[in-house]
Protein backbone atom coordinates (compact mmCIF):
# COMPACT_ATOMS: atom_id res chain seq x y z
CA UNK A 1 0.00 0.00 0.00
CA UNK A 2 1.26 3.45 -0.87
CA UNK A 3 0.55 6.73 0.86
CA UNK A 4 0.61 10.39 -0.04
CA UNK A 5 2.14 12.58 2.65
CA UNK A 6 0.69 16.06 2.81
CA UNK A 7 1.46 18.91 5.16
CA UNK A 8 -1.11 21.59 5.88
CA UNK A 9 1.14 24.68 5.75
CA UNK A 10 -1.62 26.79 7.31
CA UNK A 11 -1.60 24.61 10.44
CA UNK A 12 2.15 23.90 10.61
CA UNK A 13 3.92 25.88 13.33
CA UNK A 14 7.42 24.67 12.42
CA UNK A 15 8.10 23.05 15.78
CA UNK A 16 10.26 20.33 14.20
CA UNK A 17 8.67 17.37 15.99
CA UNK A 18 8.18 15.52 12.69
CA UNK A 19 11.82 16.05 11.74
CA UNK A 20 13.00 14.86 15.15
CA UNK A 21 10.90 11.68 14.92
CA UNK A 22 11.44 10.92 11.23
CA UNK A 23 14.39 12.90 9.79
CA UNK A 24 14.61 10.80 6.62
CA UNK A 25 11.13 11.97 5.61
CA UNK A 26 10.64 15.45 7.08
CA UNK A 27 12.68 18.63 7.24
CA UNK A 28 11.94 22.29 7.80
CA UNK A 29 11.78 24.34 4.62
CA UNK A 30 13.14 27.87 4.08
CA UNK A 31 9.82 29.25 5.34
CA UNK A 32 10.29 27.42 8.66
CA UNK A 33 7.45 25.02 7.91
CA UNK A 34 7.74 21.25 7.54
CA UNK A 35 8.05 19.58 4.17
CA UNK A 36 8.15 15.93 3.27
CA UNK A 37 10.92 14.30 1.31
CA UNK A 38 9.48 11.77 -1.07
CA UNK A 39 10.70 8.22 -1.45
CA UNK A 40 10.40 6.91 2.10
CA UNK A 41 8.91 3.49 2.62
CA UNK A 42 9.03 3.67 6.42
CA UNK A 43 5.34 4.34 6.90
CA UNK A 44 5.51 3.54 10.61
CA UNK A 45 7.97 6.39 11.07
CA UNK A 46 5.66 8.72 9.13
CA UNK A 47 2.66 7.66 11.23
CA UNK A 48 4.64 8.32 14.41
CA UNK A 49 5.61 11.77 13.12
CA UNK A 50 1.98 12.53 12.27
CA UNK A 51 0.94 11.47 15.77
CA UNK A 52 3.65 13.69 17.29
CA UNK A 53 2.53 16.81 15.40
CA UNK A 54 0.96 19.13 18.00
CA UNK A 55 -1.34 20.77 15.44
CA UNK A 56 -2.14 17.68 13.30
CA UNK A 57 -0.64 19.27 10.17
CA UNK A 58 0.56 15.96 8.68
CA UNK A 59 -1.99 14.15 6.55
CA UNK A 60 -1.55 10.59 5.31
CA UNK A 61 -3.74 9.53 2.43
CA UNK A 62 -3.84 5.99 1.09
CA UNK A 63 -3.39 5.70 -2.65
CA UNK A 64 -5.77 3.32 -4.38
C-alpha positions as CSV (number, residue, x, y, z in Angstrom):
1,X,0.0,0.0,0.0
2,X,1.3,3.4,-0.9
3,X,0.6,6.7,0.9
4,X,0.6,10.4,0.0
5,X,2.1,12.6,2.7
6,X,0.7,16.1,2.8
7,X,1.5,18.9,5.2
8,X,-1.1,21.6,5.9
9,X,1.1,24.7,5.7
10,X,-1.6,26.8,7.3
11,X,-1.6,24.6,10.4
12,X,2.1,23.9,10.6
13,X,3.9,25.9,13.3
14,X,7.4,24.7,12.4
15,X,8.1,23.0,15.8
16,X,10.3,20.3,14.2
17,X,8.7,17.4,16.0
18,X,8.2,15.5,12.7
19,X,11.8,16.1,11.7
20,X,13.0,14.9,15.2
21,X,10.9,11.7,14.9
22,X,11.4,10.9,11.2
23,X,14.4,12.9,9.8
24,X,14.6,10.8,6.6
25,X,11.1,12.0,5.6
26,X,10.6,15.5,7.1
27,X,12.7,18.6,7.2
28,X,11.9,22.3,7.8
29,X,11.8,24.3,4.6
30,X,13.1,27.9,4.1
31,X,9.8,29.3,5.3
32,X,10.3,27.4,8.7
33,X,7.5,25.0,7.9
34,X,7.7,21.3,7.5
35,X,8.1,19.6,4.2
36,X,8.1,15.9,3.3
37,X,10.9,14.3,1.3
38,X,9.5,11.8,-1.1
39,X,10.7,8.2,-1.5
40,X,10.4,6.9,2.1
41,X,8.9,3.5,2.6
42,X,9.0,3.7,6.4
43,X,5.3,4.3,6.9
44,X,5.5,3.5,10.6
45,X,8.0,6.4,11.1
46,X,5.7,8.7,9.1
47,X,2.7,7.7,11.2
48,X,4.6,8.3,14.4
49,X,5.6,11.8,13.1
50,X,2.0,12.5,12.3
51,X,0.9,11.5,15.8
52,X,3.6,13.7,17.3
53,X,2.5,16.8,15.4
54,X,1.0,19.1,18.0
55,X,-1.3,20.8,15.4
56,X,-2.1,17.7,13.3
57,X,-0.6,19.3,10.2
58,X,0.6,16.0,8.7
59,X,-2.0,14.2,6.6
60,X,-1.5,10.6,5.3
61,X,-3.7,9.5,2.4
62,X,-3.8,6.0,1.1
63,X,-3.4,5.7,-2.6
64,X,-5.8,3.3,-4.4
